[in-house]
Amino acid sequence: MTFTVLTAEFVSENNTFKKGFTELKDFAVDCLIEGDEALRHRGDANTELAGFADVAREREWRMAHAISALAAPSAPVSRAAYDHIAGVICRAAAALGDRLDGILLSLHGAQVAEGIEDGEGELLARLRAIVGPDLPIAVTLDLHANATAAMAAGAQIWASYKTYPHIDMREVGQRAARLLHDAMARRTRPVTLRRHVPMMDEVNSGRSDAGPMVALYARARDQEREPGILSVSLNAGFSDADIAEMGPTVLVTYDQGHEGAAARAAAIADAHARAIWDARHSCENDFLEVSDAVAVAKGFDPSAGPLVIADYADNPGSGAYGDATNLLKGMLDAGLTNAVFAPVIDPEVATALHRHKEGDRVTVDLGGKNDPAFGGGPLRLEGEVMRLSDGAFRGDGPMLGGLDRSYGPTAVLRVGGVDILVVTENEQMLDRQQLYAFGIDPTRKAVLGLKSMQHFRAAFEPIAGKVIVCDSGALSTPKMSRRPYVRVRRPIWPLDAETTF
Ligand SMILES: [Zn+2]
């Protein structure tokens, strides 16, 4: 029998502390493509969609792809943009009607839209209103999902990444697709149970290269081979989205037709939730103040590779503005040489620099424009325009390999001994091509200041002499009490020391 499967990607991770809204034009910068055309762009790369397509070929499905809508992490999605994208998916489901055998979705799991606190739960509710309660639905999630109870109830099958840096997107897509196939073929009767840990997020945000989660991901993979246990997902949560159900969750998808699976699934979920809670003091990162990070840089010997300083708190990948200047100021004031700072997201200055030519001397007020209270205000800088570019690059690392991206109008501005990548569009540092494409060879540099929390490690750790992490005080500061939470359910650790679990 040939199954007809509706697929879609609707991915955004929304920081409720960030001003403004994510609009359709912001999706268009990253990816907003309807129908099969999306497969030509994302169907053979490290994406969930590629994993869906692999299994569709393998199991000879009729795959109907509604839309690929992916935005860089940012402010909540506007209601108009949310309704448009959700509408494309829902209309596709309605059009297929009774011919539809299953739905396969790639979502993030921390989507907040204007007036909608649980974007994924709302999408599933709208779909269920069309297809009814029983049609098999499988969903992939980023491991930084806030997975709500409504989400878990809205689909039978859930599969999250098990890597941070995220490098298993295609594999997770394949996994969810195969589980959906078994459900459509009535070989399994999947359902998912959920456990929620009263923490803002897992203590290392789900790092899979260090800390307590390494063992938990390995255990989860083993458990997925147990009879009747179909998928074990450990979601670290996303604490920049102030919603009631924020925090780490465990989702265990099991086969109701397998005797004993329900009890085993509950035991697995309870044990993982307990382990995440018990490890809440085991933070792997040493968050250096700017002055301490710069002191390390001043004495650093780059003969074994550059010093990488992660500007953790201004990670554009968690919805911070990407224009905070505190770390850059520290690097400039210290007179560092042969250094790079990347990126500063400042469309105004990027545009202004494009009115010049390479080699010109310029004076600009760079960065710090969105919210100077978080991470520092604009810096008046005089420097030389080293490179002007349309911002396009093609990734070649573990996360972006083969994917075309663009920073929009981009310039390299050299101030003292620091080459500053000034860009227009929002993108954290994920790939060495984000420097090579603009004439910077990171292997030949002494110091790389990179805006990213953890993802930079996939591409930059292999060439780094040393990695340190800086809290520059920007919007994604690990000092959570600096953010004005109002929605999250209290008590919650670490905001409320008395929290118990
Ligand atoms: Zn993530």
Boltz pocket constraint, residues with backbone or C-beta under 6 A from the ligand:
constraints:
  - pocket:
      binder: B
      contacts: [[A, 142], [A, 143], [A, 144], [A, 166]]
      max_distance: 6.0
